[in-house]
Amino acid sequence: MKSELDFQEDLVEAVKKVKDGYGFKMSNKFLAGIPDLFLTTPSVGPVMLEVKVIDGPEQLVLLTPLQRHSIIRLKAAGMAAGVCAIRREDEYRKYTAYVTTDHEVCRVNSEMTKFTKVIGSPWPIEAMMEAVRLRVT
């Protein structure tokens, strides 16, 4: 079973496969609440994503208050920032990613942009980033 860190690594590797794409994990014990990933490509521009792995029928997306606050502040400063909730669907050999800029999100809902990735195929990383970029508010 893939962990949240595994999915973060997958998304960073996916953006690096895009021509001139760049990304890295934002990890700093002194900056709690900062989104997990910084991703950018020439065609989309910079995006910051908080990655969450969700399971089960409830599909809870659990952001900490600091994570919510960071997304609010980043968006207010003009940065495209959002949440990517990834659900493992091992019985179907695929993953479903739900992307949103809604910092109040608690559950997967119809307002989120949905992406499906079959195991062995590439992540639709630029489309996922664009979903965040288009909803900067």
Long-range contacts (C-beta under 8 A, 24 or more apart in sequence): 1-88, 1-90, 2-53, 2-88, 3-53, 4-36, 4-51, 4-52, 4-53, 7-51, 7-53, 7-86, 7-95, 8-36, 8-37, 8-51, 10-123, 11-37, 11-39, 11-49, 11-51, 11-84, 11-123, 11-125, 11-128, 12-37, 12-39, 14-122, 14-123, 14-125, 15-39, 15-40, 15-41, 15-125, 15-129, 17-122, 18-125, 18-126, 21-125, 32-64, 32-66, 33-64, 33-65, 33-66, 33-67, 33-69, 33-70, 34-70, 35-67, 35-70, 35-71, 35-74, 35-81, 39-125, 39-129, 41-125, 41-126, 41-129, 43-126, 44-126, 44-129, 44-130, 44-133, 45-80, 45-133, 46-79, 46-80, 47-80, 47-81, 47-82, 47-129, 47-132, 47-133, 48-74, 48-79, 48-80, 48-81, 48-82, 49-81, 49-82, 49-83, 49-84, 49-99, 49-129, 49-132, 50-81, 50-82, 50-83, 50-84, 51-83, 51-84, 51-86, 52-83, 52-84, 52-85, 52-86, 53-85, 53-86, 53-87, 53-88, 54-85, 54-86, 54-87, 54-98, 54-108, 55-87, 55-88, 58-107, 59-85, 59-87, 59-107, 59-108, 60-106, 60-107, 61-85, 61-98, 61-105, 61-106, 61-107, 61-108, 62-106, 63-103, 63-105, 68-103, 68-104, 71-101, 71-103, 72-103, 75-101, 75-103, 75-136, 75-137, 78-136, 79-136, 80-129, 80-132, 80-133, 80-136, 81-132, 82-131, 82-132, 82-135, 84-128, 85-112, 93-118, 93-119, 94-118, 94-119, 95-119, 97-123, 97-128, 99-128, 99-131, 99-132, 100-135, 101-132, 101-135, 101-136, 101-137
